[in-house]
């Protein structure tokens, strides 16, 4: 429960103080919880000085500035205490827009919040912001977003967002910097693991579910937080795969591809914050582009929250883009474009003085400043911080790493397991094996991926999972650094399991690669072990698709596990031995070679398909994933909308489990424009559903495709649903073999 009793009473007993130490007006409209939020925002902004407005747009570091002890540069120690003298020196009587890099416990957050409200003239609370991509601080460690996407299960995304939000809010945190909705179209880029994949529809639906889970029905609760989709927009396709580099797209690709995965999170999910990206598009830095923030985000999509700069993005106008000559120019240009809060861009005095100077010399429009301040305050009101600013300290013990959250992490890991190859039914392995050789650098460590500390959680490695599942089997582990030693263990075993892939330090933010091959000696290790003639299983844990053509040709079984969280080793072991039937699907194309990049399924039809030195076909296509059972798709039906109506296109298909064991399948629907006024992708995902079917069971899946999903951004720079014929393709990957057609009549 959000604290409403003694914690709030103690705060109001003292009363927020003015700059002269006098209590502020308790009857002011902005303090009346029964008034509409917009009325409260307007009243509060009207009372603020220019200095107070500037302060609301600034972010402060909790570590080391406000506390006495920390475990690292961003996390408060468990016994850290608030240092009021340091706060007095840093914040004075102007409060704080937000506080980051603290990861507090509730008591610490309460102490800071109480001080901030008591020592600012108008009693404005601070906003506590932290990371929470796939787990908050040392709470439950969920699989990386690339795993969550591989489940093709929006319900899991919703529950994951809700669980992370609950653990964060119980610690006194109000906002998390997630989800990442960039399209993963450049696999050299290190942040692929943070994304939901290369497809706009799938990313949009998973992002929507995550945001709705995190924000819930009301932000003014003890278990919800502000979600912040990022990095707006196009950040996942940087030049050369290098993080923050320019993105080369035109208006049509921006509108029809890059913006689409974000749109549901704002139009339907009402996300209350967004992070502005570092890069530039066609020479215009995103951070200073009013078309993105004012025209599209606010005017077209109805966004009412606040725009946060990515860390240092405003400063890049000065240092990297060279579109601003002074800090003041960079700061005022960003705010005029629709950015509302800096993220450690400039020293506090530089940032706030630039705002004040901008108002005085006219380079910053007063209405833009008031709009930015209103956006920040609106979020604080929505969170209930003015009325119930403190967190019940007993809540954390009931929420953090709860049995329900741990079970959710394990289930997500299980559903994300993606079987890429299984010749001759190599998997599942028999439990009668006497000796197993587990070889490779990923065998005896739980790989979490970026934005998680691998010291957190249960840390169940593949070795742990195998030994727990098979207590009577001898399992010899070899890290693989000494290849002859590893080969000797393989020769002595009934089967060799290779645990290969990537790790923190070559995958993650700013860890971009020019090669997608297995790193280090892993390819040589794999080939040497395979040469023993022993049965081989390859397990990949990695943050991006890898070029593994030799493995795809010579290794009989390949399981893609990505970064499966604290229960990853258990999920992998269960999958290898049949306790978990893999049902994950790829959300990003696997190239055969680095020379195929960029390669994604929804390319334009005019793309040619021949290299002089090899095929252009990917190694594994988008949407692909095998099972220990088999499925059949048949009887596709399409009901087009009635002429002149706004009704949906209805598509049905039968899916049958034709195998001998129960399993999950993902029915996927793709749309093709037979003819259009502008060139559009050859096919585009427009629906999906994950099914669990018992042997012999058949289910009819029904998809509803909104007519708006048929629209193209035409040469008049408008969305238009064009009359003509369309083709529906249905199957269990982007190579969907079943086709049906329908027409949209001219109105």
LUMVEXFI-185250 format. One line per 10 residues: their letters; for each residue x, y, z of C-alpha. Coordinates in Angstrom, 2 decimals. Last residue first. Example, Ala and Ser with C-alpha at 12.3 -4.5 7.8 and 13.67 -1.06 7.14 Angstrom:
sa = 13.67,-1.06,7.14 | 12.30,-4.50,7.80
END
This chain:
xxxxxxxxxx = -15.06,4.20,-52.05 | -12.85,1.90,-54.09 | -13.17,-1.68,-52.95 | -10.57,-3.33,-50.78 | -9.90,-6.77,-52.13 | -9.02,-10.14,-50.63 | -6.49,-12.87,-51.20 | -5.37,-16.10,-49.53 | -1.94,-17.67,-49.09 | -0.47,-20.49,-47.02
xxxxxxxxxx = 3.32,-20.81,-47.18 | 4.44,-18.42,-44.41 | 8.17,-17.82,-45.00 | 7.99,-15.28,-42.19 | 7.57,-18.20,-39.81 | 4.85,-20.53,-38.49 | 2.32,-20.00,-41.27 | -0.10,-17.54,-42.83 | 0.14,-15.25,-45.85 | -2.62,-12.77,-46.75
xxxxxxxxxx = -2.55,-11.17,-50.17 | -4.05,-7.81,-51.02 | -6.01,-6.55,-54.00 | -6.98,-2.97,-54.71 | -8.28,0.17,-53.07 | -5.73,2.24,-51.16 | -5.96,2.99,-47.48 | -4.17,6.34,-47.26 | -1.88,7.98,-44.72 | -0.66,11.33,-45.95
xxxxxxxxxx = 2.59,12.75,-47.24 | 1.04,13.46,-50.66 | 3.33,10.79,-52.13 | 1.65,8.19,-49.94 | 2.27,6.89,-46.45 | 0.50,3.55,-46.85 | -2.52,2.23,-44.99 | -3.32,-1.47,-44.73 | -2.91,-1.53,-40.93 | -5.58,1.19,-40.74
xxxxxxxxxx = -8.00,-1.41,-42.04 | -7.66,-3.19,-38.73 | -6.58,-6.82,-39.02 | -8.57,-9.24,-36.89 | -7.04,-12.69,-36.58 | -8.93,-15.89,-35.76 | -7.13,-19.10,-34.88 | -9.01,-22.36,-35.24 | -7.58,-25.01,-32.94 | -6.79,-28.64,-33.56
xxxxxxxxxx = -5.58,-31.20,-31.01 | -3.97,-34.41,-32.27 | -1.21,-34.27,-29.67 | -1.95,-31.46,-27.20 | -1.84,-27.86,-28.36 | -0.53,-24.71,-26.72 | -0.97,-21.68,-28.96 | 0.96,-18.44,-29.41 | -0.91,-15.92,-31.53 | 0.29,-13.58,-34.23
xxxxxxxxxx = -0.99,-10.72,-36.36 | 0.04,-8.09,-38.89 | 3.56,-9.15,-39.87 | 4.63,-7.41,-43.07 | 5.40,-8.77,-46.50 | 7.23,-7.47,-49.56 | 7.64,-4.15,-47.81 | 6.04,-1.08,-49.45 | 6.76,0.66,-52.73 | 4.50,3.64,-53.31
xxxxxxxxxx = 1.11,3.79,-55.07 | 0.40,0.19,-54.13 | -0.10,-3.12,-55.90 | -0.32,-6.68,-54.56 | 0.11,-5.32,-51.06 | 1.32,-8.24,-48.91 | 0.20,-8.97,-45.35 | 1.63,-11.52,-42.92 | -0.11,-13.64,-40.28 | 1.79,-15.78,-37.79
xxxxxxxxxx = 0.56,-18.76,-35.78 | 3.02,-19.44,-32.99 | 3.21,-23.07,-31.89 | 3.49,-24.56,-28.43 | 3.79,-28.24,-27.61 | 2.15,-31.45,-26.47 | 3.81,-34.66,-27.63 | 3.18,-37.18,-30.40 | 3.01,-34.98,-33.47 | 0.29,-33.61,-35.74
xxxxxxxxxx = -0.60,-30.67,-33.49 | -3.19,-28.92,-35.62 | -3.59,-25.25,-36.57 | -6.67,-24.12,-38.49 | -6.67,-20.66,-40.03 | -8.96,-17.63,-39.87 | -8.56,-14.09,-41.19 | -10.94,-11.22,-40.52 | -10.29,-7.84,-42.16 | -11.68,-5.28,-39.79
xxxxxxxxxx = -14.70,-3.02,-40.15 | -14.48,0.59,-41.26 | -17.20,0.23,-43.89 | -17.40,1.63,-47.42 | -17.43,-1.77,-49.08 | -17.88,-4.54,-46.47 | -14.61,-5.56,-44.90 | -12.88,-8.63,-46.26 | -13.49,-12.08,-44.77 | -10.44,-14.27,-45.31
xxxxxxxxxx = -10.15,-18.03,-44.78 | -7.12,-20.28,-44.44 | -8.02,-23.96,-44.29 | -4.70,-25.43,-43.25 | -1.70,-25.23,-40.92 | 0.01,-28.39,-39.66 | 2.16,-28.75,-36.57 | 4.98,-31.05,-35.54 | 6.37,-32.03,-32.14 | 9.74,-31.52,-30.50
xxxxxxxxxx = 9.53,-27.93,-31.75 | 11.30,-25.72,-34.27 | 11.70,-21.95,-34.49 | 11.49,-19.40,-37.28 | 9.71,-16.04,-37.05 | 12.45,-14.17,-38.89 | 14.52,-16.44,-41.08 | 17.50,-18.66,-40.20 | 20.66,-18.67,-42.33 | 19.38,-15.86,-44.49
xxxxxxxxxx = 18.97,-16.20,-48.26 | 21.23,-13.86,-50.24 | 23.18,-16.78,-51.66 | 26.87,-16.80,-52.39 | 29.87,-15.41,-54.25 | 28.31,-13.61,-57.21 | 25.53,-12.36,-54.95 | 21.89,-12.72,-55.99 | 18.53,-11.71,-54.55 | 17.62,-8.23,-55.72
xxxxxxxxxx = 15.62,-5.90,-53.48 | 12.69,-4.54,-55.50 | 10.23,-6.25,-53.15 | 11.09,-3.98,-50.20 | 12.51,-5.76,-47.17 | 10.30,-7.18,-44.44 | 12.45,-10.23,-43.67 | 15.57,-8.48,-42.49 | 19.11,-8.36,-43.83 | 21.34,-5.31,-43.56
xxxxxxxxxx = 23.78,-6.98,-43.63 | 24.43,-9.77,-46.12 | 28.21,-9.20,-46.04 | 28.39,-10.19,-42.37 | 27.67,-13.75,-43.45 | 24.85,-16.24,-43.19 | 22.54,-13.70,-41.59 | 20.21,-14.67,-38.71 | 16.96,-12.70,-38.93 | 15.52,-11.17,-35.76
xxxxxxxxxx = 12.43,-12.07,-33.77 | 13.27,-15.75,-33.80 | 10.59,-18.05,-32.41 | 10.29,-19.77,-29.05 | 8.32,-22.99,-28.65 | 10.82,-25.35,-27.08 | 9.23,-28.36,-25.35 | 10.24,-28.15,-21.70 | 10.75,-31.39,-19.76 | 12.33,-32.75,-22.94
xxxxxxxxxx = 15.92,-33.33,-21.87 | 17.57,-30.37,-23.60 | 14.62,-28.11,-22.76 | 14.72,-28.83,-19.04 | 18.46,-28.17,-19.04 | 18.05,-24.84,-20.86 | 15.24,-23.69,-18.56 | 17.26,-24.58,-15.46 | 20.33,-22.77,-16.75 | 18.26,-19.70,-17.53
xxxxxxxxxx = 16.73,-19.37,-14.09 | 18.54,-16.09,-13.32 | 17.89,-14.63,-16.74 | 17.65,-16.19,-20.20 | 20.31,-14.29,-22.16 | 19.82,-15.73,-25.71 | 18.84,-19.44,-25.46 | 19.23,-20.47,-29.11 | 19.33,-24.28,-29.30 | 21.26,-25.97,-32.10
xxxxxxxxxx = 21.11,-29.71,-32.83 | 22.84,-31.71,-35.60 | 26.01,-29.60,-35.90 | 27.52,-29.70,-39.40 | 25.64,-27.30,-41.69 | 24.26,-24.78,-39.19 | 27.52,-24.98,-37.25 | 29.56,-24.06,-40.31 | 27.19,-21.21,-41.22 | 27.33,-19.65,-37.72
xxxxxxxxxx = 27.01,-15.90,-38.28 | 25.58,-14.68,-34.98 | 22.27,-13.04,-34.16 | 22.54,-10.63,-31.21 | 22.77,-10.78,-27.43 | 24.19,-14.25,-27.05 | 23.68,-17.56,-25.30 | 23.96,-20.31,-27.89 | 23.63,-23.99,-27.05 | 25.18,-26.43,-29.50
xxxxxxxxxx = 24.44,-30.15,-29.15 | 26.93,-32.71,-30.42 | 26.82,-36.51,-30.69 | 30.43,-37.72,-30.63 | 32.35,-37.92,-33.89 | 35.44,-36.44,-32.30 | 35.58,-33.88,-35.11 | 32.66,-32.03,-33.50 | 34.89,-31.16,-30.55 | 37.52,-29.65,-32.85
xxxxxxxxxx = 34.93,-27.75,-34.89 | 33.34,-26.21,-31.83 | 36.67,-25.26,-30.24 | 37.90,-23.67,-33.48 | 34.69,-21.64,-33.70 | 34.92,-20.69,-30.01 | 38.52,-19.51,-30.06 | 37.65,-15.84,-29.56 | 34.16,-14.81,-30.57 | 31.63,-16.82,-32.60
xxxxxxxxxx = 31.27,-14.84,-35.79 | 29.27,-11.62,-35.96 | 32.24,-9.47,-36.91 | 32.50,-5.68,-36.88 | 31.11,-5.58,-33.33 | 29.40,-2.95,-31.19 | 29.86,-3.00,-27.44 | 28.61,0.52,-26.73 | 25.53,-0.81,-24.89 | 25.50,-4.59,-24.75
xxxxxxxxxx = 27.50,-7.45,-26.22 | 31.27,-7.75,-26.31 | 31.88,-6.87,-22.67 | 28.98,-8.77,-21.17 | 29.01,-12.17,-22.85 | 28.66,-13.86,-26.23 | 28.08,-17.32,-27.64 | 29.00,-20.86,-26.65 | 27.79,-23.70,-24.43 | 28.79,-26.85,-26.36
xxxxxxxxxx = 27.09,-30.03,-25.15 | 29.06,-33.18,-25.89 | 27.35,-36.57,-25.72 | 28.26,-40.03,-24.39 | 31.48,-38.67,-22.92 | 35.16,-39.68,-22.94 | 35.83,-38.22,-26.36 | 34.25,-34.94,-25.25 | 36.53,-34.72,-22.21 | 39.59,-35.22,-24.42
xxxxxxxxxx = 38.37,-32.57,-26.84 | 38.09,-30.07,-23.99 | 41.67,-30.73,-22.90 | 42.91,-30.40,-26.49 | 41.03,-27.05,-26.80 | 42.52,-25.41,-23.73 | 40.27,-22.36,-23.18 | 37.24,-24.60,-23.53 | 35.60,-23.93,-20.18 | 35.54,-27.65,-19.45
xxxxxxxxxx = 32.79,-29.31,-17.46 | 32.43,-33.05,-16.95 | 28.91,-34.12,-16.03 | 28.47,-37.56,-14.52 | 24.79,-38.51,-14.49 | 22.99,-39.60,-11.31 | 21.85,-36.12,-10.24 | 20.42,-35.35,-13.69 | 18.07,-32.37,-13.36 | 20.07,-30.62,-10.65
xxxxxxxxxx = 23.41,-31.36,-12.34 | 22.09,-30.16,-15.70 | 20.69,-26.91,-14.34 | 23.82,-26.08,-12.39 | 25.99,-26.72,-15.45 | 23.68,-24.54,-17.55 | 24.12,-21.81,-14.97 | 21.59,-20.85,-12.30 | 22.57,-17.39,-11.05 | 19.86,-17.33,-8.34
xxxxxxxxxx = 19.58,-13.53,-8.50 | 22.25,-10.86,-8.67 | 26.02,-11.30,-9.23 | 25.44,-11.14,-12.98 | 24.53,-7.46,-12.59 | 21.87,-6.49,-15.08 | 21.62,-3.65,-17.62 | 23.39,-5.77,-20.25 | 23.03,-9.51,-20.63 | 22.12,-12.04,-17.97
xxxxxxxxxx = 24.46,-14.97,-18.62 | 24.46,-17.41,-15.73 | 27.93,-18.90,-15.57 | 29.27,-22.45,-15.79 | 28.60,-23.37,-19.40 | 29.00,-20.04,-21.16 | 32.76,-20.35,-21.69 | 32.45,-23.73,-23.42 | 32.18,-27.47,-22.87 | 29.67,-29.63,-21.06
xxxxxxxxxx = 30.79,-33.24,-21.50 | 28.05,-35.64,-20.48 | 28.49,-39.08,-18.93 | 25.99,-41.85,-18.18 | 23.17,-40.87,-20.52 | 19.95,-42.67,-19.57 | 18.03,-39.39,-19.39 | 17.74,-39.42,-23.17 | 18.40,-36.17,-25.04 | 15.50,-34.24,-26.47
xxxxxxxxxx = 16.88,-33.57,-28.95 | 18.89,-35.41,-31.57 | 15.63,-35.97,-33.41 | 17.43,-36.92,-36.62 | 18.43,-33.31,-37.21 | 17.27,-30.77,-34.66 | 18.09,-27.22,-35.74 | 17.08,-23.73,-34.64 | 15.25,-24.55,-31.41 | 14.26,-21.36,-29.62
xxxxxxxxxx = 13.93,-21.31,-25.80 | 11.94,-18.16,-24.99 | 8.99,-20.00,-23.41 | 11.22,-21.57,-20.78 | 12.95,-18.31,-19.90 | 9.60,-16.53,-19.57 | 8.34,-19.29,-17.33 | 11.41,-19.03,-15.11 | 11.09,-15.26,-14.74 | 7.37,-15.57,-14.01
xxxxxxxxxx = 8.03,-18.15,-11.29 | 10.48,-15.74,-9.66 | 7.91,-12.94,-9.81 | 5.17,-15.07,-8.26 | 7.47,-16.33,-5.50 | 8.26,-12.71,-4.59 | 11.69,-11.38,-5.45 | 10.83,-7.98,-3.93 | 7.12,-7.65,-3.22 | 6.36,-8.58,0.39
xxxxxxxxxx = 9.66,-7.41,1.86 | 9.47,-4.20,-0.18 | 6.10,-3.19,1.23 | 7.25,-2.75,4.81 | 8.83,0.64,4.09 | 5.47,2.10,2.98 | 6.45,4.64,0.36 | 6.12,8.41,0.68 | 4.67,11.14,-1.53 | 0.96,10.56,-0.99
xxxxxxxxxx = -0.81,13.76,-2.11 | 1.84,15.57,-4.15 | 3.38,12.30,-5.31 | 0.13,10.89,-6.66 | 1.88,9.45,-9.71 | -0.41,11.45,-11.98 | 0.58,14.61,-10.09 | 4.27,13.91,-10.65 | 3.61,13.18,-14.32 | 1.73,16.45,-14.72
xxxxxxxxxx = 4.60,18.28,-13.03 | 7.08,17.14,-15.67 | 4.78,18.02,-18.57 | 3.85,21.36,-16.99 | 7.52,22.30,-16.69 | 8.07,21.56,-20.37 | 4.98,23.49,-21.42 | 5.96,26.42,-19.21 | 9.36,26.49,-20.89 | 7.81,26.25,-24.35
xxxxxxxxxx = 5.31,29.00,-23.53 | 8.18,31.19,-22.36 | 9.95,30.80,-25.69 | 13.66,30.22,-25.29 | 15.92,32.39,-27.46 | 14.10,35.49,-26.15 | 17.01,37.10,-24.32 | 15.43,36.84,-20.86 | 13.84,33.46,-21.41 | 17.08,32.04,-22.77
xxxxxxxxxx = 19.06,33.52,-19.90 | 16.88,31.68,-17.38 | 17.13,28.44,-19.31 | 20.88,28.81,-19.73 | 21.19,29.50,-16.00 | 19.49,26.18,-15.27 | 21.76,24.15,-17.52 | 25.06,25.83,-16.64 | 24.28,25.80,-12.92 | 23.37,22.11,-13.02
xxxxxxxxxx = 26.45,21.05,-14.93 | 25.50,19.96,-18.46 | 24.04,16.86,-20.06 | 23.41,14.85,-16.89 | 20.03,13.76,-18.28 | 18.17,16.96,-19.18 | 14.43,17.30,-18.90 | 11.57,18.54,-21.10 | 12.53,18.05,-24.74 | 9.94,19.57,-27.09
xxxxxxxxxx = 11.90,21.29,-29.86 | 12.04,24.57,-27.90 | 13.55,22.62,-25.02 | 16.25,21.12,-27.24 | 17.06,24.42,-28.96 | 17.23,26.18,-25.59 | 19.75,23.70,-24.21 | 22.00,23.57,-27.28 | 22.01,27.34,-27.66 | 22.76,27.83,-23.99
xxxxxxxxxx = 25.62,25.35,-24.13 | 27.19,27.34,-26.95 | 27.82,26.97,-30.69 | 25.01,24.55,-31.47 | 24.68,22.38,-34.58 | 28.10,20.83,-34.05 | 26.62,17.31,-34.12 | 29.26,15.99,-31.74 | 30.19,18.46,-28.99 | 27.49,21.13,-29.03
xxxxxxxxxx = 24.41,19.25,-30.17 | 25.95,16.28,-28.33 | 25.31,18.14,-25.07 | 21.60,17.58,-25.53 | 22.17,13.83,-25.85 | 24.31,13.59,-22.70 | 22.34,10.75,-21.13 | 19.22,10.38,-23.22 | 17.07,13.45,-22.93 | 13.76,12.99,-21.17
xxxxxxxxxx = 10.47,13.91,-22.84 | 7.53,14.42,-20.48 | 3.99,13.08,-20.40 | 0.92,14.21,-22.32 | 1.30,12.31,-25.60 | -1.76,12.76,-27.84 | -0.44,10.74,-30.79 | -0.77,13.34,-33.54 | -0.18,16.55,-31.60 | 2.16,15.32,-28.86
xxxxxxxxxx = 4.32,12.63,-30.42 | 3.99,13.60,-34.07 | 3.97,17.38,-34.27 | 5.63,18.33,-31.00 | 8.21,15.65,-30.32 | 9.14,14.33,-33.76 | 8.55,17.44,-35.82 | 10.19,19.54,-33.10 | 13.60,18.02,-33.90 | 16.34,19.16,-31.50
xxxxxxxxxx = 17.08,15.88,-29.69 | 16.66,13.97,-32.94 | 19.63,15.74,-34.47 | 18.73,16.84,-38.01 | 21.25,15.86,-40.67 | 19.05,13.31,-42.41 | 18.34,11.66,-39.07 | 20.66,12.48,-36.17 | 21.58,10.32,-33.21 | 21.34,10.58,-29.44
xxxxxxxxxx = 17.76,9.49,-28.80 | 14.97,11.19,-26.86 | 13.62,9.08,-24.02 | 9.86,8.92,-23.55 | 7.56,9.50,-20.60 | 3.93,9.02,-19.64 | 3.12,5.93,-21.69 | -0.54,6.19,-22.68 | -0.77,2.48,-23.57 | -3.13,2.91,-26.51
xxxxxxxxxx = -1.80,5.96,-28.38 | 1.54,6.10,-26.58 | 2.72,2.48,-26.38 | 0.83,1.74,-29.61 | 2.92,4.30,-31.56 | 6.41,3.25,-30.56 | 6.75,0.23,-32.89 | 5.34,2.35,-35.76 | 7.78,5.24,-35.58 | 10.64,3.39,-37.28
xxxxxxxxxx = 8.78,1.63,-40.09 | 6.00,3.57,-41.82 | 6.74,7.12,-40.68 | 10.53,7.02,-40.54 | 10.68,4.89,-43.67 | 8.49,7.41,-45.47 | 10.42,10.43,-44.17 | 13.77,9.11,-45.28 | 16.30,6.96,-43.48 | 20.03,7.11,-42.82
xxxxxxxxxx = 20.63,6.95,-39.08 | 23.74,8.74,-37.82 | 25.88,7.11,-35.10 | 24.74,6.79,-31.47 | 26.04,3.19,-31.22 | 28.08,1.97,-34.16 | 26.37,-0.56,-36.44 | 28.17,0.94,-39.44 | 25.60,3.77,-39.50 | 23.02,3.30,-36.79
xxxxxxxxxx = 19.83,1.30,-37.31 | 18.47,0.71,-33.79 | 18.16,4.40,-32.87 | 15.24,5.04,-35.24 | 13.35,7.21,-32.72 | 12.87,7.79,-29.81 | 15.17,5.52,-27.84 | 13.20,4.51,-25.79 | 9.83,3.85,-24.18 | 9.61,5.34,-20.66
xxxxxxxxxx = 7.24,3.61,-18.27 | 5.97,5.56,-15.27 | 5.57,3.29,-12.28 | 2.98,1.00,-10.75 | 2.82,-1.03,-7.52 | 1.98,1.33,-4.64 | -0.61,3.25,-6.63 | -1.06,6.68,-8.19 | 0.06,5.54,-11.64 | -3.40,4.17,-12.29
xxxxxxxxxx = -4.78,1.29,-14.35 | -1.38,-0.33,-14.66 | 1.70,1.70,-15.57 | 4.16,-1.21,-15.72 | 1.76,-3.76,-17.19 | 0.35,-1.33,-19.72 | 3.87,-0.34,-20.75 | 4.99,-3.98,-21.16 | 1.88,-4.88,-23.16 | 2.31,-1.90,-25.47
xxxxxxxxxx = 5.96,-2.73,-26.00 | 5.08,-6.33,-26.84 | 2.48,-5.17,-29.36 | 4.69,-2.53,-30.94 | 7.72,-4.79,-31.14 | 5.64,-7.47,-32.87 | 4.19,-4.95,-35.31 | 7.47,-3.15,-36.04 | 9.57,-6.22,-36.72 | 13.34,-6.35,-36.21
xxxxxxxxxx = 13.47,-7.63,-32.65 | 12.15,-6.91,-29.15 | 15.19,-4.82,-28.26 | 17.64,-4.82,-25.34 | 19.69,-7.68,-26.82 | 20.18,-5.70,-30.03 | 22.09,-3.11,-27.98 | 25.55,-3.96,-29.29 | 24.93,-2.83,-32.87 | 26.50,-5.32,-35.30
xxxxxxxxxx = 23.01,-6.78,-35.69 | 21.61,-3.68,-37.46 | 17.85,-4.02,-37.94 | 16.82,-4.37,-34.31 | 13.91,-1.93,-34.29 | 14.11,0.43,-31.32 | 11.35,-0.14,-28.77 | 13.42,-0.33,-25.59 | 11.06,-0.59,-22.60 | 12.14,0.96,-20.27
xxxxxxxxxx = 13.83,3.66,-18.22 | 11.86,3.10,-15.03 | 9.82,5.67,-13.12 | 8.58,6.24,-9.57 | 11.17,4.54,-7.36 | 10.47,4.28,-3.61 | 11.72,0.72,-3.16 | 8.21,-0.74,-3.37 | 7.81,1.24,-6.60 | 10.74,-0.61,-8.19
xxxxxxxxxx = 9.55,-4.09,-7.20 | 6.01,-3.35,-8.40 | 7.23,-1.88,-11.69 | 9.43,-4.89,-12.41 | 6.49,-7.20,-11.77 | 4.05,-5.18,-13.88 | 6.40,-4.98,-16.85 | 7.00,-8.73,-16.63 | 3.27,-9.42,-16.34 | 2.54,-7.43,-19.49
xxxxxxxxxx = 5.44,-8.94,-21.43 | 4.32,-12.44,-20.41 | 0.81,-11.64,-21.63 | 2.27,-10.29,-24.88 | 3.64,-13.75,-25.75 | 5.83,-14.07,-28.83 | 8.19,-15.94,-26.48 | 11.20,-14.77,-28.51 | 10.35,-11.18,-27.54 | 10.92,-11.93,-23.87
xxxxxxxxxx = 14.23,-13.47,-24.80 | 15.36,-10.38,-26.73 | 14.14,-8.35,-23.75 | 16.67,-10.09,-21.47 | 15.34,-12.80,-19.17 | 14.13,-11.55,-15.80 | 16.32,-11.02,-12.76 | 14.08,-10.51,-9.73 | 15.37,-7.82,-7.38 | 18.94,-6.59,-7.01
xxxxxxxxxx = 18.29,-3.37,-8.96 | 15.01,-3.61,-10.89 | 14.78,-6.33,-13.52 | 14.64,-6.66,-17.27 | 14.92,-3.03,-18.39 | 14.56,-1.44,-14.98 | 16.85,1.59,-14.88 | 16.07,4.28,-12.34 | 14.06,7.49,-11.85 | 12.95,9.04,-8.55
xxxxxxxxxx = 10.79,12.13,-9.17 | 11.18,14.89,-6.64 | 8.23,16.39,-4.80 | 7.14,20.04,-5.09 | 6.57,21.67,-1.70 | 6.04,25.18,-3.03 | 8.92,26.94,-1.28 | 11.21,23.93,-1.29 | 12.75,22.65,1.92 | 9.88,20.57,3.23
xxxxxxxxxx = 9.27,18.85,-0.08 | 12.92,18.03,-0.67 | 13.45,16.86,2.91 | 10.47,14.52,2.82 | 11.57,13.12,-0.51 | 15.10,12.46,0.67 | 13.98,10.69,3.84 | 11.32,8.74,1.95 | 13.81,7.55,-0.67 | 16.10,6.32,2.11
xxxxxxxxxx = 13.28,4.52,3.90 | 12.03,2.92,0.68 | 15.38,1.40,-0.24 | 17.24,3.36,-2.82 | 18.49,2.63,-6.32 | 20.44,5.93,-6.29 | 21.50,6.67,-9.83 | 18.70,9.15,-10.57 | 16.89,11.99,-8.83 | 14.35,14.17,-10.64
xxxxxxxxxx = 13.14,17.74,-10.94 | 14.75,18.76,-7.71 | 13.84,21.22,-4.93 | 14.48,24.96,-5.16 | 15.35,25.67,-1.51 | 19.02,24.78,-1.61 | 19.58,21.79,-3.88 | 23.31,21.05,-3.70 | 24.37,22.72,-0.45 | 21.18,21.84,1.40
xxxxxxxxxx = 21.33,18.31,0.02 | 24.89,17.89,1.29 | 23.79,19.10,4.72 | 20.81,16.75,4.62 | 22.94,13.65,4.09 | 20.57,10.72,3.63 | 21.76,7.44,5.08 | 23.21,4.38,3.41 | 22.72,1.05,5.19 | 21.86,-0.97,2.09
xxxxxxxxxx = 24.58,0.89,0.14 | 23.27,3.30,-2.49 | 23.79,2.23,-6.08 | 25.13,4.32,-8.99 | 28.90,4.65,-8.69 | 29.28,1.47,-6.66 | 28.22,-0.01,-3.32 | 27.42,3.44,-1.93 | 27.65,5.17,1.44 | 27.07,8.71,2.75
xxxxxxxxxx = 24.11,9.89,0.67 | 22.97,12.87,-1.40 | 25.74,13.61,-3.89 | 27.38,10.24,-4.41 | 25.14,8.72,-5.66 | 21.71,10.37,-5.81 | 22.54,12.10,-9.08 | 20.37,15.09,-9.97 | 18.14,15.64,-13.00 | 17.02,19.07,-14.16
xxxxxxxxxx = 13.78,20.27,-15.77 | 12.07,21.08,-12.46 | 14.98,23.33,-11.50 | 14.35,25.63,-14.47 | 10.79,26.21,-13.29 | 11.92,27.04,-9.77 | 14.44,29.56,-11.09 | 11.81,31.24,-13.26 | 9.57,31.57,-10.22 | 6.60,29.32,-9.79
xxxxxxxxxx = 3.08,30.36,-8.81 | 1.53,30.13,-12.29 | 3.10,26.70,-12.77 | 1.30,25.46,-9.65 | -2.10,26.74,-10.71 | -1.83,25.32,-14.19 | -0.74,21.91,-12.90 | -3.56,21.77,-10.36 | -6.15,22.62,-13.00 | -4.72,19.96,-15.32
xxxxxxxxxx = -4.84,17.41,-12.51 | -8.55,17.90,-11.88 | -9.32,19.01,-8.32 | -10.08,16.57,-5.49 | -6.45,16.32,-4.37 | -6.33,20.02,-3.50 | -2.71,21.12,-3.21 | -2.58,22.65,-6.68 | -5.61,24.77,-5.78 | -3.74,26.58,-2.99
xxxxxxxxxx = -5.46,26.11,0.37 | -2.32,25.04,2.26 | -0.60,28.27,1.22 | 3.12,27.78,1.84 | 4.62,27.44,5.29 | 7.17,30.21,6.03 | 10.89,29.40,6.10 | 11.99,32.42,4.05 | 12.42,30.37,0.86 | 9.04,28.88,1.60
xxxxxxxxxx = 8.55,25.81,3.71 | 6.52,22.70,3.06 | 4.49,21.91,6.16 | 5.96,20.53,9.36 | 2.91,18.49,10.16 | 2.48,17.80,6.48 | 5.38,15.39,6.35 | 4.52,13.63,9.57 | 0.95,13.14,8.37 | 2.14,11.56,5.14
xxxxxxx = 4.21,8.91,6.89 | 1.63,8.42,9.63 | -1.16,7.43,7.30 | -1.18,7.47,3.50 | 1.74,5.26,2.60 | 1.11,3.50,-0.72 | 0.00,0.00,0.00
END
